[in-house]
Amino acid sequence: MPRGYVVGEPPTLTGVNDLDPGALRVAYDAQLRAWMPERLPPQATVETDGPLIRLTGLDRRGFVTYRSLGGVTGAELDALIARQRDFYAARGEAVEWKLHGHDLPEDLPVRLSAAGFEPEEQETVVIGLAAPLAADTSVPEGVNLREVTTRTDLDRIASMETAVWGEDRFFLAESLERELAADPSGMTVVVAEAGSAVVCAGWIRFVEGTAFATLWGGSTLPEWRGRGIYKAVVRCRAALAVARGFTYLQVDASDDSRPILQRCGFVAVTTTTPYVYSP
């Protein structure tokens, strides 16, 4: 699959001052939803099933995405969903079907649930301009930001994430390490440290062939919140995006991070809900 592959031709956005949610959602659908990088870890594979793009072997669970279902409905849609469930069940692997709030048909959530997929927490897809954020280089006093690549630092990030979420997130270290090894220029991981402690971390993926870079992570230890650290990590990654020629930043934002990002100029364009099947 070629680098920057998307289903269909991406539309041209009208300009850097265009933050119209409708136009951004069209661009998001065209440029991000069906994109897969060319350079993946050896154990990861990408294949298609009708309108779907199916990723296996990259993370703790598989992933199913699409630009649109192309009018597939009824019994045909049920069969398409069941094939994904059965494919991953045969592998003994969980799978996430990434459902968006504007997806059609409208009964898709019901059909996913009937096939055994369970919804996780809904997030909001927000998009903002990178350049205004990159212009502010301030960092809270006593905090240092740096880019990291070593397994030791990735393990420290996973430990922080585990503490924040109260569940095992140590799989992150391995998946980030494999992704960095496969494509060192495709992602940058940033940590915020106070002394020897990792207090926040986030990573950015550069979606080549599009106007977008995407932000991930961004978790902050509870005792360090409210000091502007999360925003500093966002601004740092915005500067990395601008340096690489990207115009927009996209985030699947939790209810905690969405208000912060909106105050930074991001706009909401749709929602996304992971529907997960676990064999």
Secondary structure as GFF3:
##gff-version 3
##sequence-region A 1 279
A	DSSP	alpha_helix	21	31	.	.	.	ID=ss1
A	DSSP	beta_strand	45	49	.	.	.	ID=ss2
A	DSSP	beta_strand	52	56	.	.	.	ID=ss3
A	DSSP	beta_strand	62	65	.	.	.	ID=ss4
A	DSSP	alpha_helix	74	91	.	.	.	ID=ss5
A	DSSP	beta_strand	95	100	.	.	.	ID=ss6
A	DSSP	alpha_helix	108	114	.	.	.	ID=ss7
A	DSSP	beta_strand	118	119	.	.	.	ID=ss8
A	DSSP	beta_strand	123	129	.	.	.	ID=ss9
A	DSSP	alpha_helix	130	134	.	.	.	ID=ss10
A	DSSP	beta_strand	144	148	.	.	.	ID=ss11
A	DSSP	alpha_helix	151	165	.	.	.	ID=ss12
A	DSSP	alpha_helix	171	182	.	.	.	ID=ss13
A	DSSP	beta_strand	187	194	.	.	.	ID=ss14
A	DSSP	beta_strand	197	206	.	.	.	ID=ss15
A	DSSP	beta_strand	212	220	.	.	.	ID=ss16
A	DSSP	three_ten_helix	222	224	.	.	.	ID=ss17
A	DSSP	alpha_helix	229	243	.	.	.	ID=ss18
A	DSSP	beta_strand	248	253	.	.	.	ID=ss19
A	DSSP	alpha_helix	257	263	.	.	.	ID=ss20
A	DSSP	beta_strand	267	277	.	.	.	ID=ss21
###
